[in-house]
Amino acid sequence: MIKGKRIYLRAFEPDDYRLINKWRNDPEINHYLGGNVFLVSSEREKKSVEEKIFDDSKNIYFAICDIHTNELIGFSSINNIDMRNLKAQLGGILIGNKEYLGKGYGKESVILTLHFLFSQYPINKCFTYVLDGHPASIKLFTSIGFTQDGILRQDIFKHGEFKNLLLFSILREEINGQF
């Protein structure tokens, strides 16, 4: 368990798939995610969560929980851990419980996830993708110290049109002990 002020990160548990599936199928939540939208059955979600529990070779998944109620409020991940080039992708942060949106829980979860990554791995660089046109995510990553490295033009097809993805990264030397 990785504790913050208001939340903690823990490993996925098999029953987490129920809430994750609910969030994944919510159009309001999916609107600003960087990936494509597709509906996922509860059985497929259950299998996906089980696979994430048992495979940590290049990906690590965390459940984000309220420190006071132990309620699952979202999830985060570290993906594509590349030990040759010492880099990894902050694969996603999702606050699925809408009562927690816009209150800094996403930022706290990113900081905890980065703390885990930089303290447990000799990673030099962490990168992430943000959907162009999502000001809250852009503000979140720049406030933590990420730098926009570029734009992947028309990289995904979502909501009937091509969307740009913004590439952000942070280097170990740039974290200055904040994690």
Disulfide bonds with the S-S distance in Angstrom:
none
